Amino acid sequence: MKKLFGTDGIRGVINEELTPELAMKLGNAIGRYYLGKYNRFIIAKDTRNSGDLLESAMAAGAASAGMNVEFAGVIPTPALAYITKRENTLGAVISASHNPAVYNGIKVLAKGMKISDEDEVEIENLIIDNPYHYTVFSGVGKIRQADHYRDEYVDYIVGLYGSEKLPSEGIVVDGANGAISTVISMVYESLGIEADLRGIRPNGININDGCGSLFPEYLGNSLQQGQIGVLFDGDADRCLFVLPGSRLIDGDMLMALNSIKMVNQGRLKGNRVVATVMSNLGFEKYLTSRNLLLDRTKVGDKYVLERMLQTGGVLGGEQSGHIIFLDRSSTGDGLITSLETLNTLEELGETLEQFVDSFPVYPQLLKNVPVSDKKGVMEDRKLKDRLEELKKREDLRVVLRPSGTEPFVRVMVEGIESSQVETVCQELVELVEECSNG
């Protein structure tokens, strides 16, 4: 059973749950586990001031086990995915994604994808059973700076979209003061997009601070008629859009919109879109009306990717804006999502408002309930019995799941009538709280 890794790597409050000591142990375990299979270990980070100390600690651990280490600096998570896939090697991103600066995290990638659950368990076992193993003097790995990877990623993205139709104006960006700040101006300017760039002045502690994909109103309330807002999270693996008045365009809507163009281009293999159990029923109805299939998985972009690889899917993602265009990238890439969507609007010749007005959305509520013991709550018999009763109802869809990165149980209720959704959601929130309090 995994003890350190959640659904998106290791994450926690810096110097409490996630310490330099743990980062060094992790680096050492990674070095031992993968030495001989990969010739180097590339470390990237977002803009949190704690990234430096975790980067140094993890590099020391890996090099002491004999692994050569490269520092890619501040780049988006998908940039590292691109580099590790191209170079056929190993990497890690130091980031806590959409969480505030007090948190940080570590995601391990191999050849462009997050490592498997099985590899995570083996690495954890090395940390728990034998925290350190040092190689002999002659086998110590080298550590070097490798800033050129950022420019190589920029060149790749510009190469993908350099000949595509894109808008020249009317775009406003919120970079969440995160990793996208190192590449967004170079990419958009190279592609002829004159965007108003905001949230691109990180200071180490302002990442996701009232801005980015979790705070669409920061940008949405200031947009003028005809403008489109593009929202990124801290490590730029997710992207959402927003319209004037803070009208949010979520991942379901973005996938639906892009599926039209991809069908027209012959890119949507199997007429299939992969999403999670959290995706809105309206999304499923929309795809069905166009003879497309929605294939649902459990929550987590790594599970979306696994299903895509199993079925030959090309488009998949989550409501949160983790969207994978597998013929463009091996992971969710916020920059690619933004450019694909802007290109789609140009190709289809309709406004984002027009599309959203035609998109059916069923009432849906999502609540995060703080709990002390996620596993204990999820195994409570009273809660299980009530969920079984609710699953028999045809007018409701209920999903309860523990957060993989935070001390919450997430309650999602979706249905035809808003009042029913609110009533059932509140009932389940209270039941989860009751189970948590014992």
C-alpha positions as CSV (number, residue, x, y, z in Angstrom):
1,M,0.0,0.0,0.0
2,K,1.3,3.5,-0.9
3,K,2.1,5.7,2.1
4,L,3.8,8.8,0.7
5,F,2.5,9.2,-2.9
6,G,-1.0,10.5,-3.5
7,T,-2.9,10.8,-6.8
8,D,-0.4,13.5,-8.0
9,G,2.9,12.6,-6.4
10,I,4.0,13.6,-2.9
11,R,2.5,16.8,-1.5
12,G,2.4,18.7,1.8
13,V,3.1,21.8,3.8
14,I,6.8,22.7,3.4
15,N,9.0,21.8,6.3
16,E,6.2,20.0,8.0
17,E,4.9,17.1,5.8
18,L,7.4,17.8,3.0
19,T,10.9,18.3,4.3
20,P,14.4,18.5,2.8
21,E,15.2,15.2,4.5
22,L,12.3,13.5,2.8
23,A,13.3,15.1,-0.6
24,M,16.9,13.7,-0.1
25,K,15.6,10.3,0.8
26,L,13.3,10.3,-2.3
27,G,16.1,11.4,-4.5
28,N,18.4,8.7,-3.2
29,A,15.7,6.0,-3.6
30,I,14.9,7.2,-7.2
31,G,18.6,7.0,-8.0
32,R,18.9,3.5,-6.6
33,Y,15.7,2.3,-8.2
34,Y,16.3,3.7,-11.7
35,L,20.2,3.6,-11.9
36,G,21.1,1.7,-15.0
37,K,17.7,2.1,-16.7
38,Y,18.1,5.9,-17.1
39,N,21.3,7.8,-17.6
40,R,20.2,11.1,-16.0
41,F,17.5,12.7,-13.8
42,I,16.2,16.1,-14.8
43,I,14.6,18.2,-12.0
44,A,12.2,21.1,-12.8
45,K,10.3,23.4,-10.4
46,D,7.6,26.1,-10.3
47,T,8.0,29.5,-8.7
48,R,7.7,28.7,-5.0
49,N,10.6,29.8,-2.9
50,S,10.8,26.4,-1.3
51,G,11.6,24.8,-4.7
52,D,15.3,25.7,-4.3
53,L,15.8,23.7,-1.1
54,L,13.8,20.7,-2.3
55,E,15.7,20.7,-5.6
56,S,19.1,20.8,-3.9
57,A,18.1,18.1,-1.4
58,M,16.7,15.7,-4.0
59,A,19.6,16.2,-6.3
60,A,22.1,15.4,-3.5
61,G,20.2,12.2,-2.8
62,A,20.1,11.1,-6.4
63,A,23.8,12.0,-7.0
64,S,24.9,10.2,-3.9
65,A,23.3,7.0,-5.3
66,G,25.2,7.5,-8.6
67,M,22.6,9.3,-10.8
68,N,23.6,12.3,-12.9
69,V,21.3,15.2,-12.3
70,E,20.3,18.2,-14.4
71,F,18.5,21.3,-13.2
72,A,16.0,22.6,-15.8
73,G,15.0,25.5,-13.6
74,V,11.5,27.0,-13.6
75,I,9.5,25.5,-16.4
76,P,5.9,24.1,-16.7
77,T,5.3,20.5,-15.7
78,P,4.4,19.6,-19.3
79,A,7.7,21.1,-20.5
80,L,9.5,18.5,-18.4
81,A,7.2,15.8,-19.7
82,Y,8.2,16.8,-23.3
83,I,11.9,16.8,-22.5
84,T,11.9,13.4,-20.6
85,K,9.9,11.8,-23.5
86,R,12.2,13.2,-26.1
87,E,15.4,12.3,-24.2
88,N,14.0,8.9,-23.1
89,T,14.9,9.7,-19.5
90,L,13.7,10.4,-16.0
91,G,12.6,13.6,-14.3
92,A,10.8,15.2,-11.4
93,V,8.8,18.4,-11.0
94,I,8.8,20.2,-7.7
95,S,5.4,21.8,-7.5
96,A,2.1,21.7,-5.6
97,S,0.1,22.7,-8.7
98,H,-2.9,24.8,-7.8
99,N,-2.2,24.9,-4.0
100,P,-0.9,28.0,-2.2
101,A,2.8,28.7,-1.7
102,V,2.9,27.1,1.8
103,Y,2.6,23.7,0.0
104,N,5.0,22.0,-2.3
105,G,5.1,18.6,-3.9
106,I,7.2,16.3,-6.0
107,K,5.9,14.4,-9.2
108,V,8.2,11.8,-10.8
109,L,8.1,11.3,-14.5
110,A,9.6,8.7,-16.8
111,K,9.7,9.2,-20.6
112,G,7.0,11.9,-20.5
113,M,4.5,10.2,-18.1
114,K,4.0,9.9,-14.4
115,I,5.5,6.8,-13.1
116,S,3.2,3.8,-12.3
117,D,1.6,3.1,-9.0
118,E,3.8,0.0,-8.8
119,D,7.0,2.0,-9.2
120,E,5.8,4.4,-6.5
121,V,5.3,1.6,-4.1
122,E,8.8,0.2,-4.8
123,I,10.4,3.6,-4.2
124,E,8.5,4.1,-1.0
125,N,9.7,0.7,0.2
126,L,13.3,1.7,-0.4
127,I,12.7,4.9,1.6
128,I,11.0,3.1,4.5
129,D,13.2,0.0,4.7
130,N,16.6,1.4,3.8
131,P,16.5,5.3,3.7
132,Y,20.0,5.8,2.3
133,H,22.5,4.0,0.2
134,Y,25.6,5.8,-1.0
135,T,27.7,4.8,-3.9
136,V,31.5,4.7,-3.8
137,F,33.5,7.8,-4.6
138,S,34.1,6.9,-8.2
139,G,30.3,6.4,-8.8
140,V,29.0,9.7,-7.5
141,G,26.7,11.4,-10.0
142,K,27.3,14.9,-11.4
143,I,24.9,17.8,-11.0
144,R,24.7,20.6,-13.6
145,Q,22.4,23.4,-14.7
146,A,20.5,22.8,-18.0
147,D,18.5,26.0,-18.7
148,H,18.4,25.2,-22.4
149,Y,15.4,22.9,-21.9
150,R,13.1,25.9,-21.5
151,D,13.9,27.3,-24.9
152,E,13.6,23.8,-26.5
153,Y,10.1,23.5,-25.2
154,V,9.2,26.9,-26.5
155,D,10.5,26.0,-29.9
156,Y,8.5,22.8,-29.9
157,I,5.2,24.6,-29.0
158,V,5.8,27.3,-31.6
159,G,6.6,24.7,-34.2
160,L,3.3,23.0,-33.5
161,Y,1.2,26.1,-34.0
162,G,3.3,28.4,-36.2
163,S,1.1,27.7,-39.2
164,E,-2.3,27.5,-37.5
165,K,-5.0,30.1,-37.4
166,L,-4.8,32.0,-34.1
167,P,-6.4,35.3,-32.9
168,S,-4.1,38.3,-32.8
169,E,-5.9,40.2,-30.1
170,G,-8.6,40.1,-27.4
171,I,-6.8,37.6,-25.2
172,V,-6.1,38.2,-21.5
173,V,-3.9,35.7,-19.6
174,D,-3.7,34.9,-15.9
175,G,-0.5,33.0,-15.3
176,A,-1.1,32.4,-11.5
177,N,2.4,33.8,-10.9
178,G,3.5,30.3,-11.7
179,A,5.7,28.4,-14.0
180,I,4.0,29.6,-17.2
181,S,5.5,33.0,-16.5
182,T,8.8,31.8,-17.9
183,V,7.5,30.8,-21.4
184,I,4.1,32.4,-22.1
185,S,5.4,35.7,-23.5
186,M,7.9,34.0,-25.8
187,V,5.3,31.6,-27.2
188,Y,2.4,34.0,-27.7
189,E,4.6,36.7,-29.2
190,S,6.2,34.2,-31.6
191,L,2.7,33.1,-32.7
192,G,1.5,36.7,-33.2
193,I,-0.9,36.7,-30.2
194,E,-0.9,40.2,-28.6
195,A,-2.1,39.1,-25.2
196,D,-2.5,41.1,-22.0
197,L,-0.4,39.1,-19.6
198,R,-1.2,39.2,-15.9
199,G,-0.1,37.0,-13.0
200,I,3.4,36.6,-14.5
201,R,5.4,38.3,-11.8
202,P,6.2,35.6,-9.3
203,N,8.0,36.5,-6.1
204,G,8.2,33.1,-4.5
205,I,5.1,33.4,-2.3
206,N,2.4,34.8,-4.6
207,I,1.8,31.7,-6.7
208,N,-2.0,30.9,-6.9
209,D,-2.5,33.8,-4.5
210,G,-6.0,34.9,-5.4
211,C,-5.2,34.3,-9.1
212,G,-5.0,31.5,-11.6
213,S,-7.4,28.7,-12.5
214,L,-9.0,28.5,-9.0
215,F,-9.9,32.2,-9.0
216,P,-11.5,33.0,-12.4
217,E,-13.2,36.1,-10.9
218,Y,-9.8,37.8,-10.6
219,L,-9.6,38.0,-14.4
220,G,-13.3,37.5,-15.3
221,N,-14.5,40.6,-13.5
222,S,-12.1,42.9,-15.4
223,L,-12.7,41.5,-18.9
224,Q,-14.3,43.7,-21.5
225,Q,-16.9,42.6,-24.0
226,G,-15.3,40.5,-26.7
227,Q,-12.3,39.5,-24.6
228,I,-11.4,36.0,-23.7
229,G,-9.6,35.1,-20.5
230,V,-7.1,32.2,-20.3
231,L,-6.3,30.8,-16.9
232,F,-3.4,28.6,-15.8
233,D,-2.5,27.0,-12.5
234,G,0.8,27.0,-10.7
235,D,2.6,24.4,-12.8
236,A,0.7,25.1,-16.0
237,D,-0.6,21.6,-16.6
238,R,-4.1,22.8,-16.5
239,C,-5.9,25.6,-18.4
240,L,-9.4,27.0,-18.2
241,F,-11.1,29.9,-20.0
242,V,-13.3,32.7,-18.6
243,L,-15.6,35.2,-20.2
244,P,-16.7,38.7,-19.1
245,G,-18.6,38.5,-15.9
246,S,-16.5,35.5,-14.7
247,R,-18.4,33.0,-16.8
248,L,-16.1,29.9,-16.4
249,I,-15.4,27.6,-19.3
250,D,-14.4,24.3,-17.6
251,G,-12.5,21.3,-18.9
252,D,-15.7,19.5,-20.0
253,M,-16.6,22.4,-22.2
254,L,-13.1,22.8,-23.6
255,M,-13.0,19.1,-24.5
256,A,-16.4,19.3,-26.1
257,L,-15.4,22.3,-28.2
258,N,-12.1,20.8,-29.4
259,S,-13.8,17.5,-30.2
260,I,-15.7,19.2,-33.0
261,K,-12.5,20.4,-34.8
262,M,-10.7,17.1,-34.1
263,V,-13.6,15.1,-35.8
264,N,-13.4,17.5,-38.7
265,Q,-9.7,16.9,-39.0
266,G,-9.9,13.2,-38.6
267,R,-7.8,13.4,-35.3
268,L,-10.4,11.9,-32.9
269,K,-9.6,8.2,-33.1
270,G,-12.5,5.9,-32.3
271,N,-14.8,9.0,-31.8
272,R,-14.0,8.7,-28.1
273,V,-13.3,11.2,-25.4
274,V,-11.9,10.0,-22.1
275,A,-12.9,11.9,-18.9
276,T,-13.5,11.1,-15.2
277,V,-16.6,10.3,-13.1
278,M,-16.6,14.0,-12.1
279,S,-17.5,15.2,-15.6
280,N,-20.9,16.7,-16.1
281,L,-23.7,14.6,-17.5
282,G,-24.4,17.5,-19.9
283,F,-20.9,16.8,-21.5
284,E,-21.9,13.1,-22.0
285,K,-25.2,14.2,-23.6
286,Y,-23.5,16.6,-25.9
287,L,-21.0,14.0,-27.1
288,T,-23.8,11.4,-27.6
289,S,-25.8,13.9,-29.7
290,R,-22.8,13.9,-32.1
291,N,-22.3,10.2,-32.1
292,L,-19.2,10.4,-29.8
293,L,-18.5,8.3,-26.8
294,L,-17.6,9.5,-23.3
295,D,-15.4,7.0,-21.6
296,R,-15.2,7.6,-17.8
297,T,-12.3,6.7,-15.5
298,K,-11.6,7.3,-11.8
299,V,-10.3,10.8,-10.9
300,G,-6.7,11.6,-11.8
301,D,-5.1,12.7,-15.0
302,K,-2.8,9.7,-14.9
303,Y,-5.8,7.4,-15.0
304,V,-7.2,9.3,-17.9
305,L,-3.9,8.9,-19.7
306,E,-3.8,5.1,-18.9
307,R,-7.3,4.7,-20.5
308,M,-6.3,6.7,-23.5
309,L,-3.3,4.5,-24.1
310,Q,-5.4,1.4,-23.6
311,T,-8.1,2.4,-26.1
312,G,-6.1,4.5,-28.6
313,G,-7.8,7.7,-27.4
314,V,-6.4,11.1,-28.4
315,L,-8.5,13.5,-26.4
316,G,-9.1,13.2,-22.6
317,G,-9.1,15.2,-19.4
318,E,-10.8,16.5,-16.4
319,Q,-13.2,19.3,-15.5
320,S,-10.4,21.0,-13.7
321,G,-8.6,21.8,-17.0
322,H,-6.1,18.9,-17.1
323,I,-6.6,18.1,-20.8
324,I,-4.5,15.7,-22.8
325,F,-4.1,16.0,-26.6
326,L,-2.2,12.8,-27.0
327,D,-1.1,13.6,-30.5
328,R,0.6,16.8,-29.2
329,S,1.8,15.9,-25.7
330,S,2.0,12.9,-23.3
331,T,0.5,14.8,-20.5
332,G,-2.0,17.6,-19.7
333,D,-0.4,20.8,-21.1
334,G,-2.1,24.1,-20.3
335,L,-0.3,26.0,-23.0
336,I,-1.3,23.4,-25.7
337,T,-4.9,23.5,-24.4
338,S,-5.0,27.3,-24.7
339,L,-3.6,27.2,-28.3
340,E,-5.8,24.3,-29.4
341,T,-8.8,26.1,-28.1
342,L,-8.0,29.4,-29.7
343,N,-7.3,27.7,-32.9
344,T,-10.6,25.8,-32.7
345,L,-12.5,29.0,-32.3
346,E,-10.8,30.4,-35.4
347,E,-11.4,27.3,-37.4
348,L,-15.1,27.0,-36.5
349,G,-15.8,30.7,-36.9
350,E,-17.9,31.0,-33.8
351,T,-17.4,32.8,-30.5
352,L,-16.9,31.1,-27.2
353,E,-20.1,32.6,-26.0
354,Q,-22.1,31.0,-28.8
355,F,-20.6,27.6,-28.1
356,V,-21.2,27.8,-24.3
357,D,-24.8,28.9,-24.8
358,S,-25.4,25.7,-26.8
359,F,-23.7,23.4,-24.2
360,P,-26.0,21.6,-21.8
361,V,-24.9,21.8,-18.1
362,Y,-26.7,19.8,-15.5
363,P,-26.9,21.2,-11.9
364,Q,-23.8,19.9,-10.1
365,L,-22.4,20.7,-6.6
366,L,-18.9,19.8,-5.4
367,K,-18.1,20.2,-1.7
368,N,-14.7,19.5,0.1
369,V,-15.4,18.2,3.6
370,P,-12.4,18.4,6.0
371,V,-11.9,15.0,7.8
372,S,-9.3,13.6,10.1
373,D,-9.3,10.0,8.7
374,K,-10.2,9.8,5.0
375,K,-10.0,6.0,4.8
376,G,-12.1,5.6,8.0
377,V,-14.8,7.8,6.6
378,M,-15.0,6.1,3.3
379,E,-15.3,2.7,5.0
380,D,-18.1,3.8,7.3
381,R,-21.0,1.4,6.9
382,K,-23.7,4.0,7.4
383,L,-22.2,6.2,4.6
384,K,-21.8,3.2,2.3
385,D,-25.4,2.1,2.8
386,R,-26.7,5.6,2.0
387,L,-24.6,5.8,-1.2
388,E,-25.9,2.5,-2.4
389,E,-29.5,3.8,-1.9
390,L,-28.7,7.0,-3.9
391,K,-27.0,5.1,-6.7
392,K,-30.4,3.5,-7.5
393,R,-31.9,6.9,-8.3
394,E,-32.1,7.7,-12.0
395,D,-32.4,11.4,-11.5
396,L,-29.2,11.8,-9.5
397,R,-25.5,11.0,-9.9
398,V,-23.3,10.9,-6.7
399,V,-19.6,10.6,-6.4
400,L,-17.8,10.5,-3.1
401,R,-14.0,10.2,-3.0
402,P,-11.1,11.1,-0.7
403,S,-8.7,13.8,-2.0
404,G,-5.4,12.4,-3.0
405,T,-3.5,15.4,-1.9
406,E,-5.5,17.1,0.9
407,P,-7.3,16.1,4.1
408,F,-10.8,16.2,2.4
409,V,-13.5,13.9,1.3
410,R,-15.0,15.4,-1.9
411,V,-18.8,15.1,-2.3
412,M,-20.2,15.6,-5.8
413,V,-23.9,15.5,-6.5
414,E,-25.4,16.0,-10.0
415,G,-29.0,15.9,-11.1
416,I,-31.9,17.4,-13.1
417,E,-33.3,19.7,-10.4
418,S,-31.1,22.1,-8.5
419,S,-33.1,21.9,-5.3
420,Q,-32.6,18.1,-5.2
421,V,-28.9,18.4,-5.8
422,E,-28.5,20.9,-3.0
423,T,-30.6,18.9,-0.6
424,V,-28.7,15.6,-1.2
425,C,-25.3,17.3,-1.3
426,Q,-26.0,18.9,2.1
427,E,-27.2,15.6,3.5
428,L,-24.0,13.8,2.4
429,V,-21.8,16.6,3.7
430,E,-23.4,16.3,7.1
431,L,-23.1,12.5,7.0
432,V,-19.4,12.7,6.2
433,E,-18.9,15.1,9.1
434,E,-20.8,12.8,11.4
435,C,-18.7,9.8,10.3
436,S,-15.5,11.8,10.7
437,N,-16.4,12.9,14.2
438,G,-17.2,9.3,15.2
